Amino acid sequence: TEQKALADLRRINLDGLRWCVFDAKGQVLGRLASQIAVVLQGKDKPTYAPHVENRDMCVVLNG
């Protein structure tokens, strides 16, 4: 249900997360998806380590 989804979202700690906004207008889907995947995995940060949880949030507009 919608209320349960909102309750789950409130439990997520959003402090310290970076929000990346992508504009999908005129973009090739595969290239945009690969850019988003790099951000979601945390590989765009110089402190990347596979065992450390340092991922960010992405918002896609005009999708």
Summary of the structure (lengths in Angstrom):
residues: 63
radius of gyration: 14.0
end to end distance: 24.4
largest distance: 38.9
contacts: 115
relative contact order: 0.24
helix: 37%
strand: 16%
